C-alpha cells in the first residue's frame, strides 16, 4: 500500500529542509511540484508541497524500529 503525503509550508521552511525531513531530495520535490521549478528558493507560507509516495505506510500510524505499527 502506498500513501501520498503533503507538507504545508510554514515560516522558515526551505525545499532543502522539507526534503531532508522527509528523506528525499530537492530534485524529487521539484519533480513532484513543478510550480517550484523556475525558482526553488521562492516558496511561500501556506503553499502545499507534495511529498514522495511512502510504500507500506499507513497514514497517521507510527512504527517502531522494525516497522511494526
C-alpha positions in Angstrom: 0.0 0.0 0.0 1.3 3.5 -0.9 0.4 6.7 0.9 0.9 10.2 -0.7 1.7 12.9 1.9 2.0 16.6 1.6 3.5 19.4 3.7 2.1 22.9 4.2 4.9 25.5 4.2 5.5 27.4 7.4 7.8 30.3 8.1 11.4 29.4 7.8 10.8 26.4 5.5 13.1 25.7 2.5 12.7 22.9 0.0 16.1 21.6 1.2 14.8 21.4 4.8 11.5 19.8 3.7 13.4 17.3 1.6 15.8 16.4 4.4 12.9 16.0 6.9 11.2 13.6 4.5 14.2 11.5 3.4 14.1 12.8 -0.2 15.9 15.3 -2.4 15.1 18.8 -3.6 15.2 17.4 -7.2 12.4 14.9 -6.3 10.3 17.6 -4.7 10.6 19.8 -7.8 9.7 16.8 -10.0 6.5 16.3 -7.9 5.9 20.1 -7.6 6.7 21.8 -11.0 5.5 25.1 -9.5 8.9 25.3 -7.8 11.0 24.6 -10.9 11.6 28.2 -12.1 12.7 29.4 -8.6 13.1 26.6 -6.0 14.2 29.3 -3.5 10.8 31.0 -3.6 8.3 29.1 -1.5 5.5 30.8 0.4 3.9 30.2 3.7 0.7 28.2 3.2 1.8 26.5 -0.1 1.3 22.8 -0.2 4.3 20.6 -1.2 3.5 17.1 -2.4 5.9 14.6 -0.9 7.0 11.3 -2.5 5.0 8.2 -2.0 5.9 6.2 1.0 5.4 2.5 0.3 3.9 0.4 3.0 3.0 3.4 5.2 -0.3 3.8 6.9 -1.2 7.5 7.3 -1.4 8.5 10.9 0.3 5.5 12.4 3.8 5.4 13.9 6.0 2.4 13.6 8.8 1.1 15.8 12.4 0.5 14.7 11.4 -2.7 12.9 8.5 -1.2 11.0 5.8 -2.6 13.3 2.8 -0.5 13.9 
